[in-house]
Amino acid sequence: MPRLRYRSALSRLRRASADAFPIWRGRLMFLLGGIGVGLAAVLMAKLADGAQVLFRRIAAPSPLIALLLTPAGFALAALLARTVFPNSQGSGIPQVIAARHTRDPGLRHALISLRVAAGKIAVMSLGLLCGASAGREGPTVQVGAAIMAAFGRLTPERLPGVILAGGAAGVAAAFNTPLAGIVFGIEELGRAYEARSSGLIVAGIVAAGLTALWLTGNYTYFGTARAELPSGQAWLVVAVLGALGGLAGGLFSRLVIAFARGLPGRAGRWIARHPVAFAGLCGLGVALCGLASGGAVYGTGYEEARAILHGESAAHPDFAPLKFLATVLSSVSGIPGGLFAPSLAVGAGMGGALHGLFADVPVGALVLIGMVAYLTGVLQAPITSFVIVTEMTQDHAMMIPLMLAALLADAASKAVCRGGLYHTLAEIILEKAEASGPGMSPPGISRPGS
């Protein structure tokens, strides 16, 4: 009897171990994926910073150097993105959304493969090396999703949730904003709360965030701000910036979507036939904006936004419109690059430029409201916008004004552009894939192994 009971207990233990093994294997792979996302985010940050420093050094002898360097760099980056690394164009967030929604495993792999991730990092760095007005945070979302999906193929039934978690972890690690990563995953990538994915999102953010913190230390993206909005008439600025930021952000989205769908007439046909030449012309436009702004609109705009926020430099009236135009040109050119950092810079310029009209409002408060308003206008994701700006500055005293500005900006943006930018671009990707037919790739989308 003791021997039989021993065998029975041993048999139950084996069965329990066999049942638990897939669960723990999946969790271990997911933890490793989160660490990989954190490492990739740090690498992309270092490469982006280094590329911008090198661009300034190359252009230091004469600002006119950009008139040759930027168009040539844009053309090369667009060529690489179309031929060597298809689906690495743009911010990468629409590709992640499309990958979550498609049922075609071949298309999903083409959108978020490790090859695409490697190309995203390389060509994004090339763009910044040539002065593109682009960020690294959106590309980190696509890279994070690709890394997590590579590990998540062990559990294919949960792959959409794994992709969501990888993208959210990318945002968190890029900005050191874990709460914003969670909100972004739910509001923008998922557009709905998925209970089954919530644990994956949090675990991925923790793994990626801890890895980034271990390598770079704890920091606040824009530094700690201590701005407050005085009571009374000062609150009028919330309505003004909320409306301006929302309208400008909606206009930006509408322009980018129009180019993604294809312009009508002769201009649209020429762009479709000569995408590399068009990228070069966009680069020339960015270089001209750079000359007009004294070089302020090149790159991510992080340093300019931080300086305006902390009152270290005044916002020139032409900074926001020129940064807006440079970012539009960079976005429609077809080169890899994100929108978060440039959008925050445009918003900072808008807020800072109004300091002369609202002298009784601290410039830091104007800048924070402008950041949230314009970012909301571009993304049409109000919760993500005010959470991410609050986390990047640790200024919780501005939470209510930022919430209100986000709500107003979201309404104003939708009056100009009905569909959210990223989701509309994802729909365009899926429409092209469907038009190509089963087993075929739409223009710009390669199949696995190609």
C-alpha beads as a LAMMPS data file, in Angstrom:
LAMMPS data file: protein, C-alpha beads

450 atoms
449 bonds

1 atom types
1 bond types

-500.0 500.0 xlo xhi
-500.0 500.0 ylo yhi
-500.0 500.0 zlo zhi

Masses

1 110.0

Atoms # bond

1 1 1 0.000 0.000 0.000
2 1 1 2.683 2.571 0.834
3 1 1 4.343 1.756 -2.496
4 1 1 1.067 2.239 -4.395
5 1 1 0.403 5.552 -2.670
6 1 1 3.960 6.650 -3.479
7 1 1 3.487 5.762 -7.171
8 1 1 0.136 7.539 -7.274
9 1 1 1.586 10.704 -5.730
10 1 1 4.549 10.575 -8.111
11 1 1 2.196 10.178 -11.064
12 1 1 0.144 13.208 -9.984
13 1 1 3.334 15.242 -9.568
14 1 1 4.458 14.314 -13.060
15 1 1 1.120 15.290 -14.549
16 1 1 1.155 18.603 -12.687
17 1 1 4.697 19.277 -13.873
18 1 1 3.753 18.427 -17.438
19 1 1 0.784 20.806 -17.272
20 1 1 2.817 23.597 -15.694
21 1 1 5.795 23.342 -18.041
22 1 1 4.175 25.118 -21.027
23 1 1 2.966 27.908 -18.727
24 1 1 6.350 28.526 -17.161
25 1 1 8.137 28.104 -20.500
26 1 1 5.899 30.808 -21.956
27 1 1 6.493 33.112 -18.997
28 1 1 10.255 32.623 -19.199
29 1 1 10.278 33.368 -22.925
30 1 1 8.145 36.432 -22.302
31 1 1 10.539 37.674 -19.614
32 1 1 13.454 37.241 -22.002
33 1 1 11.491 39.111 -24.652
34 1 1 10.926 42.021 -22.271
35 1 1 14.638 42.165 -21.517
36 1 1 15.306 42.195 -25.257
37 1 1 12.927 45.128 -25.710
38 1 1 14.704 47.056 -22.961
39 1 1 18.095 46.434 -24.559
40 1 1 16.785 47.486 -27.966
41 1 1 15.279 50.687 -26.527
42 1 1 18.599 51.679 -24.954
43 1 1 20.477 50.865 -28.158
44 1 1 18.073 52.962 -30.234
45 1 1 18.380 55.882 -27.822
46 1 1 22.183 55.787 -28.004
47 1 1 22.183 55.516 -31.800
48 1 1 19.644 58.338 -32.184
49 1 1 21.618 60.665 -29.904
50 1 1 24.882 59.791 -31.608
51 1 1 23.416 60.320 -35.081
52 1 1 22.158 63.799 -34.172
53 1 1 25.510 64.788 -32.682
54 1 1 27.307 63.583 -35.802
55 1 1 24.916 65.506 -38.065
56 1 1 25.627 68.727 -36.178
57 1 1 29.368 68.117 -36.482
58 1 1 29.141 67.477 -40.228
59 1 1 27.043 70.599 -40.765
60 1 1 29.136 72.750 -38.392
61 1 1 31.464 74.232 -41.088
62 1 1 28.458 75.584 -43.003
63 1 1 24.681 75.232 -42.644
64 1 1 24.530 74.933 -46.450
65 1 1 25.986 71.418 -46.175
66 1 1 22.499 70.255 -45.215
67 1 1 21.224 71.237 -48.670
68 1 1 23.219 68.295 -50.051
69 1 1 23.411 65.942 -47.084
70 1 1 19.734 65.897 -46.102
71 1 1 18.205 65.229 -49.564
72 1 1 20.823 62.567 -50.335
73 1 1 20.294 60.926 -46.965
74 1 1 16.514 60.939 -47.357
75 1 1 16.781 59.353 -50.800
76 1 1 19.126 56.628 -49.545
77 1 1 16.990 55.937 -46.479
78 1 1 13.832 55.685 -48.607
79 1 1 15.583 53.342 -51.039
80 1 1 16.733 51.058 -48.225
81 1 1 13.305 51.112 -46.582
82 1 1 11.591 50.100 -49.827
83 1 1 14.027 47.511 -51.170
84 1 1 16.193 46.069 -48.406
85 1 1 13.930 46.494 -45.365
86 1 1 10.301 46.707 -46.580
87 1 1 7.738 47.717 -43.931
88 1 1 10.277 49.713 -41.953
89 1 1 8.865 53.015 -43.253
90 1 1 7.249 55.564 -40.993
91 1 1 6.783 55.310 -37.261
92 1 1 6.080 51.568 -37.202
93 1 1 3.018 51.825 -34.979
94 1 1 0.551 51.324 -37.879
95 1 1 2.427 48.136 -38.796
96 1 1 2.030 46.862 -35.233
97 1 1 -1.704 47.614 -35.230
98 1 1 -2.112 45.904 -38.612
99 1 1 -0.126 42.894 -37.406
100 1 1 -2.453 42.539 -34.415
101 1 1 -5.581 42.596 -36.554
102 1 1 -4.553 40.503 -39.548
103 1 1 -5.306 36.778 -39.628
104 1 1 -2.639 36.162 -42.244
105 1 1 0.475 34.845 -40.448
106 1 1 2.633 35.650 -43.470
107 1 1 1.543 39.279 -43.484
108 1 1 1.989 39.505 -39.720
109 1 1 5.544 38.214 -39.985
110 1 1 6.296 40.612 -42.842
111 1 1 5.194 43.552 -40.720
112 1 1 7.018 42.738 -37.476
113 1 1 9.850 40.379 -38.335
114 1 1 13.271 40.671 -36.727
115 1 1 14.633 41.665 -40.125
116 1 1 12.234 44.603 -40.220
117 1 1 13.264 45.504 -36.664
118 1 1 16.960 45.509 -37.592
119 1 1 16.246 47.630 -40.652
120 1 1 14.133 50.005 -38.596
121 1 1 17.018 50.676 -36.234
122 1 1 19.601 51.110 -38.989
123 1 1 17.590 53.274 -41.387
124 1 1 16.054 55.377 -38.597
125 1 1 19.585 56.204 -37.444
126 1 1 20.538 57.090 -41.014
127 1 1 17.612 59.492 -41.247
128 1 1 18.596 61.282 -38.046
129 1 1 22.206 61.359 -39.259
130 1 1 20.929 63.395 -42.222
131 1 1 18.762 65.781 -40.189
132 1 1 15.300 64.208 -40.407
133 1 1 12.674 65.658 -38.063
134 1 1 11.740 62.330 -36.525
135 1 1 11.747 60.483 -33.224
136 1 1 12.845 57.069 -32.043
137 1 1 9.913 56.211 -29.781
138 1 1 7.473 55.057 -32.473
139 1 1 10.136 52.844 -34.091
140 1 1 10.832 51.388 -30.640
141 1 1 7.195 50.214 -30.581
142 1 1 7.647 48.244 -33.806
143 1 1 11.006 46.862 -32.703
144 1 1 9.557 45.907 -29.311
145 1 1 6.610 44.155 -30.952
146 1 1 8.946 42.286 -33.308
147 1 1 11.176 41.088 -30.477
148 1 1 8.257 39.993 -28.328
149 1 1 6.541 38.299 -31.266
150 1 1 9.697 36.286 -31.935
151 1 1 9.437 34.832 -28.424
152 1 1 5.636 34.710 -28.514
153 1 1 5.508 32.254 -31.409
154 1 1 5.769 29.513 -28.790
155 1 1 2.191 30.459 -27.855
156 1 1 0.607 31.421 -31.204
157 1 1 -2.906 31.635 -29.765
158 1 1 -1.791 34.575 -27.612
159 1 1 0.312 36.287 -30.276
160 1 1 -1.946 39.382 -30.683
161 1 1 -1.668 40.032 -26.940
162 1 1 2.081 39.434 -27.046
163 1 1 2.443 41.958 -29.888
164 1 1 0.425 44.456 -27.875
165 1 1 2.628 43.918 -24.845
166 1 1 5.818 44.303 -26.887
167 1 1 4.684 47.627 -28.320
168 1 1 3.627 48.922 -24.907
169 1 1 6.964 47.856 -23.433
170 1 1 8.701 49.779 -26.216
171 1 1 6.949 53.020 -25.228
172 1 1 7.683 52.484 -21.546
173 1 1 11.372 51.744 -22.095
174 1 1 11.876 54.572 -24.608
175 1 1 10.454 57.304 -22.351
176 1 1 10.970 55.684 -18.911
177 1 1 7.199 56.015 -18.496
178 1 1 5.711 52.669 -17.377
179 1 1 2.201 54.006 -16.771
180 1 1 2.131 55.627 -20.201
181 1 1 3.200 52.320 -21.707
182 1 1 0.207 50.585 -20.156
183 1 1 -2.202 53.324 -21.209
184 1 1 -0.775 53.446 -24.733
185 1 1 -1.154 49.693 -25.075
186 1 1 -4.798 49.846 -24.054
187 1 1 -5.884 53.121 -25.677
188 1 1 -3.911 53.247 -28.912
189 1 1 -2.609 49.800 -29.844
190 1 1 -5.607 47.901 -28.538
191 1 1 -8.355 50.551 -28.546
192 1 1 -10.046 48.258 -26.023
193 1 1 -9.139 46.702 -22.688
194 1 1 -8.198 43.062 -23.101
195 1 1 -8.204 41.251 -19.760
196 1 1 -6.124 38.364 -21.094
197 1 1 -3.409 40.767 -22.267
198 1 1 -3.215 42.916 -19.143
199 1 1 -0.768 40.636 -17.354
200 1 1 1.395 40.363 -20.469
201 1 1 1.519 44.142 -20.831
202 1 1 2.540 44.745 -17.215
203 1 1 5.103 41.932 -17.195
204 1 1 6.653 43.099 -20.462
205 1 1 6.869 46.692 -19.254
206 1 1 8.473 45.612 -15.984
207 1 1 11.087 43.476 -17.758
208 1 1 11.868 46.116 -20.396
209 1 1 11.791 48.987 -17.910
210 1 1 14.094 47.318 -15.403
211 1 1 16.562 46.488 -18.178
212 1 1 16.612 50.085 -19.403
213 1 1 16.920 51.411 -15.842
214 1 1 19.817 49.053 -15.139
215 1 1 21.673 50.348 -18.195
216 1 1 20.817 54.061 -18.058
217 1 1 19.719 54.702 -14.475
218 1 1 16.480 56.306 -13.341
219 1 1 15.699 59.602 -15.034
220 1 1 12.836 61.904 -15.991
221 1 1 12.674 62.378 -19.762
222 1 1 12.266 66.175 -19.755
223 1 1 13.522 66.734 -16.219
224 1 1 11.307 67.549 -13.263
225 1 1 8.975 70.506 -13.841
226 1 1 7.230 72.497 -11.112
227 1 1 4.785 74.564 -13.156
228 1 1 1.307 75.425 -11.894
229 1 1 -1.615 77.119 -13.586
230 1 1 -2.925 80.111 -11.617
231 1 1 -6.641 80.227 -10.964
232 1 1 -8.936 82.613 -12.775
233 1 1 -8.458 83.934 -16.291
234 1 1 -5.229 81.972 -16.740
235 1 1 -7.368 78.906 -17.457
236 1 1 -8.369 80.541 -20.750
237 1 1 -5.042 79.330 -22.098
238 1 1 -6.242 75.735 -21.733
239 1 1 -9.066 76.375 -24.188
240 1 1 -6.855 78.364 -26.568
241 1 1 -4.008 75.853 -26.698
242 1 1 -6.406 72.907 -26.631
243 1 1 -8.140 74.209 -29.756
244 1 1 -4.940 75.283 -31.548
245 1 1 -3.090 72.077 -30.722
246 1 1 -6.012 69.887 -31.715
247 1 1 -6.579 71.662 -35.031
248 1 1 -2.866 71.640 -35.913
249 1 1 -2.502 67.985 -34.915
250 1 1 -5.580 67.055 -36.918
251 1 1 -4.180 68.902 -39.943
252 1 1 -0.891 67.014 -39.580
253 1 1 -2.702 63.674 -39.499
254 1 1 -4.868 64.566 -42.480
255 1 1 -1.814 65.476 -44.562
256 1 1 0.045 62.283 -43.693
257 1 1 -3.027 60.137 -44.405
258 1 1 -3.574 61.881 -47.755
259 1 1 -0.031 61.047 -48.872
260 1 1 -0.385 57.471 -47.596
261 1 1 -3.542 56.940 -49.661
262 1 1 -1.941 58.599 -52.676
263 1 1 -2.475 62.108 -53.968
264 1 1 -4.828 62.491 -56.909
265 1 1 -3.776 63.627 -60.342
266 1 1 -0.386 64.043 -61.908
267 1 1 1.404 64.756 -58.617
268 1 1 0.217 61.496 -57.075
269 1 1 1.238 59.486 -60.140
270 1 1 4.694 61.079 -60.155
271 1 1 5.241 60.317 -56.458
272 1 1 4.152 56.700 -56.988
273 1 1 6.584 56.272 -59.895
274 1 1 9.495 58.119 -58.270
275 1 1 9.335 57.500 -54.486
276 1 1 13.090 57.845 -53.959
277 1 1 13.260 61.144 -55.835
278 1 1 10.244 62.360 -53.862
279 1 1 12.056 61.456 -50.621
280 1 1 15.004 63.527 -51.803
281 1 1 12.713 66.514 -52.426
282 1 1 11.265 66.086 -48.927
283 1 1 14.807 66.103 -47.588
284 1 1 15.482 69.335 -49.446
285 1 1 12.376 70.836 -47.840
286 1 1 13.576 69.770 -44.396
287 1 1 16.984 71.333 -45.091
288 1 1 15.333 74.625 -46.085
289 1 1 13.284 74.546 -42.863
290 1 1 16.506 73.922 -40.995
291 1 1 18.185 76.923 -42.576
292 1 1 15.194 79.145 -41.829
293 1 1 15.149 78.053 -38.171
294 1 1 18.885 78.272 -37.604
295 1 1 19.104 74.486 -37.355
296 1 1 16.490 74.168 -34.604
297 1 1 14.093 71.858 -36.457
298 1 1 16.534 69.057 -37.231
299 1 1 16.333 65.805 -35.277
300 1 1 13.900 64.794 -32.568
301 1 1 13.427 68.273 -31.086
302 1 1 14.078 66.954 -27.577
303 1 1 16.729 69.509 -26.634
304 1 1 14.699 72.442 -27.961
305 1 1 11.536 71.324 -26.139
306 1 1 13.421 70.801 -22.876
307 1 1 15.069 74.226 -23.104
308 1 1 11.716 75.963 -23.725
309 1 1 10.047 74.020 -20.900
310 1 1 12.639 75.035 -18.319
311 1 1 12.916 78.632 -19.520
312 1 1 16.484 78.182 -20.734
313 1 1 15.604 79.657 -24.114
314 1 1 12.592 81.507 -25.511
315 1 1 10.400 79.902 -28.142
316 1 1 10.795 81.737 -31.437
317 1 1 7.457 82.327 -33.166
318 1 1 8.607 80.428 -36.258
319 1 1 9.885 77.343 -34.422
320 1 1 6.543 75.521 -34.117
321 1 1 5.391 76.053 -37.741
322 1 1 8.797 75.173 -39.167
323 1 1 9.072 72.075 -36.960
324 1 1 5.540 71.147 -38.034
325 1 1 6.456 71.424 -41.713
326 1 1 9.766 69.568 -41.291
327 1 1 7.970 66.730 -39.496
328 1 1 5.286 66.517 -42.190
329 1 1 7.987 66.273 -44.878
330 1 1 9.909 63.655 -42.901
331 1 1 6.746 61.615 -42.312
332 1 1 5.480 61.574 -45.922
333 1 1 8.936 60.900 -47.377
334 1 1 8.763 57.189 -46.603
335 1 1 11.792 57.019 -44.322
336 1 1 11.597 55.381 -40.871
337 1 1 10.984 57.737 -37.959
338 1 1 8.543 58.389 -35.155
339 1 1 6.240 61.266 -34.252
340 1 1 6.227 61.420 -30.453
341 1 1 9.304 63.577 -29.818
342 1 1 8.780 65.946 -32.795
343 1 1 5.121 66.376 -31.794
344 1 1 6.125 67.275 -28.255
345 1 1 8.600 69.788 -29.674
346 1 1 5.918 71.390 -31.868
347 1 1 3.578 71.586 -28.866
348 1 1 6.321 73.097 -26.723
349 1 1 6.948 75.728 -29.392
350 1 1 3.240 76.553 -29.608
351 1 1 2.919 76.956 -25.857
352 1 1 6.101 78.959 -25.474
353 1 1 5.150 81.311 -28.303
354 1 1 1.990 82.344 -26.438
355 1 1 3.892 83.511 -23.363
356 1 1 3.737 87.110 -24.624
357 1 1 -0.072 86.956 -24.730
358 1 1 -0.386 85.181 -21.367
359 1 1 2.400 86.800 -19.370
360 1 1 0.761 85.892 -16.047
361 1 1 0.971 82.174 -16.850
362 1 1 4.319 80.438 -16.160
363 1 1 6.014 79.428 -19.387
364 1 1 6.360 75.869 -18.103
365 1 1 2.587 75.572 -17.758
366 1 1 2.079 76.897 -21.295
367 1 1 4.600 74.433 -22.674
368 1 1 3.076 71.413 -20.914
369 1 1 -0.423 72.313 -22.113
370 1 1 0.880 72.852 -25.645
371 1 1 2.643 69.484 -25.605
372 1 1 -0.465 67.621 -24.511
373 1 1 -2.755 69.506 -26.871
374 1 1 -0.695 68.958 -30.011
375 1 1 0.221 65.349 -29.196
376 1 1 -3.462 64.620 -28.609
377 1 1 -4.310 66.298 -31.896
378 1 1 -1.895 64.011 -33.744
379 1 1 -2.682 60.751 -31.955
380 1 1 -6.309 61.328 -30.943
381 1 1 -5.365 59.417 -27.791
382 1 1 -6.047 61.944 -24.991
383 1 1 -5.355 59.692 -22.015
384 1 1 -2.005 58.567 -23.389
385 1 1 -1.036 62.171 -24.125
386 1 1 -1.580 63.677 -20.692
387 1 1 -0.262 60.617 -18.862
388 1 1 2.946 60.508 -20.882
389 1 1 3.653 64.240 -20.457
390 1 1 2.913 64.040 -16.727
391 1 1 5.289 61.090 -16.310
392 1 1 7.995 62.742 -18.414
393 1 1 7.995 65.841 -16.202
394 1 1 6.697 64.531 -12.843
395 1 1 4.492 67.628 -12.644
396 1 1 1.304 66.288 -11.064
397 1 1 0.041 69.769 -10.160
398 1 1 -0.841 70.239 -13.842
399 1 1 -2.843 67.016 -14.148
400 1 1 -6.340 68.586 -14.322
401 1 1 -5.426 71.345 -16.836
402 1 1 -3.661 68.748 -18.992
403 1 1 -6.695 66.458 -18.904
404 1 1 -8.952 69.298 -19.992
405 1 1 -6.560 70.375 -22.741
406 1 1 -6.422 66.790 -24.019
407 1 1 -10.207 66.510 -24.178
408 1 1 -10.557 69.823 -26.039
409 1 1 -7.734 68.967 -28.426
410 1 1 -9.223 65.556 -29.165
411 1 1 -12.543 67.140 -30.142
412 1 1 -10.834 69.799 -32.286
413 1 1 -8.655 67.204 -34.021
414 1 1 -11.632 65.031 -34.924
415 1 1 -13.287 68.038 -36.542
416 1 1 -10.360 68.118 -39.000
417 1 1 -9.475 64.412 -39.267
418 1 1 -12.159 61.907 -38.346
419 1 1 -9.979 58.808 -38.067
420 1 1 -7.018 58.421 -35.751
421 1 1 -3.692 58.625 -37.594
422 1 1 -2.198 55.269 -36.634
423 1 1 -5.382 53.259 -37.051
424 1 1 -6.156 54.830 -40.415
425 1 1 -2.642 54.061 -41.649
426 1 1 -3.037 50.491 -40.372
427 1 1 -6.313 50.192 -42.298
428 1 1 -4.514 51.345 -45.448
429 1 1 -1.885 48.628 -44.938
430 1 1 -4.566 45.963 -44.543
431 1 1 -6.547 47.278 -47.529
432 1 1 -3.481 47.030 -49.751
433 1 1 -2.792 43.538 -48.464
434 1 1 -6.365 42.467 -49.190
435 1 1 -6.265 44.037 -52.650
436 1 1 -3.145 42.047 -53.462
437 1 1 -5.052 38.832 -52.872
438 1 1 -4.209 35.755 -50.772
439 1 1 -0.607 34.681 -50.842
440 1 1 0.529 37.966 -52.386
441 1 1 2.094 41.064 -50.936
442 1 1 0.845 44.617 -51.372
443 1 1 3.332 47.264 -52.495
444 1 1 5.930 47.810 -49.810
445 1 1 5.109 44.603 -47.934
446 1 1 7.419 41.652 -48.354
447 1 1 6.658 38.077 -47.547
448 1 1 8.761 36.111 -45.074
449 1 1 12.083 35.130 -46.477
450 1 1 11.962 37.593 -49.359

Bonds

1 1 1 2
2 1 2 3
3 1 3 4
4 1 4 5
5 1 5 6
6 1 6 7
7 1 7 8
8 1 8 9
9 1 9 10
10 1 10 11
11 1 11 12
12 1 12 13
13 1 13 14
14 1 14 15
15 1 15 16
16 1 16 17
17 1 17 18
18 1 18 19
19 1 19 20
20 1 20 21
21 1 21 22
22 1 22 23
23 1 23 24
24 1 24 25
25 1 25 26
26 1 26 27
27 1 27 28
28 1 28 29
29 1 29 30
30 1 30 31
31 1 31 32
32 1 32 33
33 1 33 34
34 1 34 35
35 1 35 36
36 1 36 37
37 1 37 38
38 1 38 39
39 1 39 40
40 1 40 41
41 1 41 42
42 1 42 43
43 1 43 44
44 1 44 45
45 1 45 46
46 1 46 47
47 1 47 48
48 1 48 49
49 1 49 50
50 1 50 51
51 1 51 52
52 1 52 53
53 1 53 54
54 1 54 55
55 1 55 56
56 1 56 57
57 1 57 58
58 1 58 59
59 1 59 60
60 1 60 61
61 1 61 62
62 1 62 63
63 1 63 64
64 1 64 65
65 1 65 66
66 1 66 67
67 1 67 68
68 1 68 69
69 1 69 70
70 1 70 71
71 1 71 72
72 1 72 73
73 1 73 74
74 1 74 75
75 1 75 76
76 1 76 77
77 1 77 78
78 1 78 79
79 1 79 80
80 1 80 81
81 1 81 82
82 1 82 83
83 1 83 84
84 1 84 85
85 1 85 86
86 1 86 87
87 1 87 88
88 1 88 89
89 1 89 90
90 1 90 91
91 1 91 92
92 1 92 93
93 1 93 94
94 1 94 95
95 1 95 96
96 1 96 97
97 1 97 98
98 1 98 99
99 1 99 100
100 1 100 101
101 1 101 102
102 1 102 103
103 1 103 104
104 1 104 105
105 1 105 106
106 1 106 107
107 1 107 108
108 1 108 109
109 1 109 110
110 1 110 111
111 1 111 112
112 1 112 113
113 1 113 114
114 1 114 115
115 1 115 116
116 1 116 117
117 1 117 118
118 1 118 119
119 1 119 120
120 1 120 121
121 1 121 122
122 1 122 123
123 1 123 124
124 1 124 125
125 1 125 126
126 1 126 127
127 1 127 128
128 1 128 129
129 1 129 130
130 1 130 131
131 1 131 132
132 1 132 133
133 1 133 134
134 1 134 135
135 1 135 136
136 1 136 137
137 1 137 138
138 1 138 139
139 1 139 140
140 1 140 141
141 1 141 142
142 1 142 143
143 1 143 144
144 1 144 145
145 1 145 146
146 1 146 147
147 1 147 148
148 1 148 149
149 1 149 150
150 1 150 151
151 1 151 152
152 1 152 153
153 1 153 154
154 1 154 155
155 1 155 156
156 1 156 157
157 1 157 158
158 1 158 159
159 1 159 160
160 1 160 161
161 1 161 162
162 1 162 163
163 1 163 164
164 1 164 165
165 1 165 166
166 1 166 167
167 1 167 168
168 1 168 169
169 1 169 170
170 1 170 171
171 1 171 172
172 1 172 173
173 1 173 174
174 1 174 175
175 1 175 176
176 1 176 177
177 1 177 178
178 1 178 179
179 1 179 180
180 1 180 181
181 1 181 182
182 1 182 183
183 1 183 184
184 1 184 185
185 1 185 186
186 1 186 187
187 1 187 188
188 1 188 189
189 1 189 190
190 1 190 191
191 1 191 192
192 1 192 193
193 1 193 194
194 1 194 195
195 1 195 196
196 1 196 197
197 1 197 198
198 1 198 199
199 1 199 200
200 1 200 201
201 1 201 202
202 1 202 203
203 1 203 204
204 1 204 205
205 1 205 206
206 1 206 207
207 1 207 208
208 1 208 209
209 1 209 210
210 1 210 211
211 1 211 212
212 1 212 213
213 1 213 214
214 1 214 215
215 1 215 216
216 1 216 217
217 1 217 218
218 1 218 219
219 1 219 220
220 1 220 221
221 1 221 222
222 1 222 223
223 1 223 224
224 1 224 225
225 1 225 226
226 1 226 227
227 1 227 228
228 1 228 229
229 1 229 230
230 1 230 231
231 1 231 232
232 1 232 233
233 1 233 234
234 1 234 235
235 1 235 236
236 1 236 237
237 1 237 238
238 1 238 239
239 1 239 240
240 1 240 241
241 1 241 242
242 1 242 243
243 1 243 244
244 1 244 245
245 1 245 246
246 1 246 247
247 1 247 248
248 1 248 249
249 1 249 250
250 1 250 251
251 1 251 252
252 1 252 253
253 1 253 254
254 1 254 255
255 1 255 256
256 1 256 257
257 1 257 258
258 1 258 259
259 1 259 260
260 1 260 261
261 1 261 262
262 1 262 263
263 1 263 264
264 1 264 265
265 1 265 266
266 1 266 267
267 1 267 268
268 1 268 269
269 1 269 270
270 1 270 271
271 1 271 272
272 1 272 273
273 1 273 274
274 1 274 275
275 1 275 276
276 1 276 277
277 1 277 278
278 1 278 279
279 1 279 280
280 1 280 281
281 1 281 282
282 1 282 283
283 1 283 284
284 1 284 285
285 1 285 286
286 1 286 287
287 1 287 288
288 1 288 289
289 1 289 290
290 1 290 291
291 1 291 292
292 1 292 293
293 1 293 294
294 1 294 295
295 1 295 296
296 1 296 297
297 1 297 298
298 1 298 299
299 1 299 300
300 1 300 301
301 1 301 302
302 1 302 303
303 1 303 304
304 1 304 305
305 1 305 306
306 1 306 307
307 1 307 308
308 1 308 309
309 1 309 310
310 1 310 311
311 1 311 312
312 1 312 313
313 1 313 314
314 1 314 315
315 1 315 316
316 1 316 317
317 1 317 318
318 1 318 319
319 1 319 320
320 1 320 321
321 1 321 322
322 1 322 323
323 1 323 324
324 1 324 325
325 1 325 326
326 1 326 327
327 1 327 328
328 1 328 329
329 1 329 330
330 1 330 331
331 1 331 332
332 1 332 333
333 1 333 334
334 1 334 335
335 1 335 336
336 1 336 337
337 1 337 338
338 1 338 339
339 1 339 340
340 1 340 341
341 1 341 342
342 1 342 343
343 1 343 344
344 1 344 345
345 1 345 346
346 1 346 347
347 1 347 348
348 1 348 349
349 1 349 350
350 1 350 351
351 1 351 352
352 1 352 353
353 1 353 354
354 1 354 355
355 1 355 356
356 1 356 357
357 1 357 358
358 1 358 359
359 1 359 360
360 1 360 361
361 1 361 362
362 1 362 363
363 1 363 364
364 1 364 365
365 1 365 366
366 1 366 367
367 1 367 368
368 1 368 369
369 1 369 370
370 1 370 371
371 1 371 372
372 1 372 373
373 1 373 374
374 1 374 375
375 1 375 376
376 1 376 377
377 1 377 378
378 1 378 379
379 1 379 380
380 1 380 381
381 1 381 382
382 1 382 383
383 1 383 384
384 1 384 385
385 1 385 386
386 1 386 387
387 1 387 388
388 1 388 389
389 1 389 390
390 1 390 391
391 1 391 392
392 1 392 393
393 1 393 394
394 1 394 395
395 1 395 396
396 1 396 397
397 1 397 398
398 1 398 399
399 1 399 400
400 1 400 401
401 1 401 402
402 1 402 403
403 1 403 404
404 1 404 405
405 1 405 406
406 1 406 407
407 1 407 408
408 1 408 409
409 1 409 410
410 1 410 411
411 1 411 412
412 1 412 413
413 1 413 414
414 1 414 415
415 1 415 416
416 1 416 417
417 1 417 418
418 1 418 419
419 1 419 420
420 1 420 421
421 1 421 422
422 1 422 423
423 1 423 424
424 1 424 425
425 1 425 426
426 1 426 427
427 1 427 428
428 1 428 429
429 1 429 430
430 1 430 431
431 1 431 432
432 1 432 433
433 1 433 434
434 1 434 435
435 1 435 436
436 1 436 437
437 1 437 438
438 1 438 439
439 1 439 440
440 1 440 441
441 1 441 442
442 1 442 443
443 1 443 444
444 1 444 445
445 1 445 446
446 1 446 447
447 1 447 448
448 1 448 449
449 1 449 450
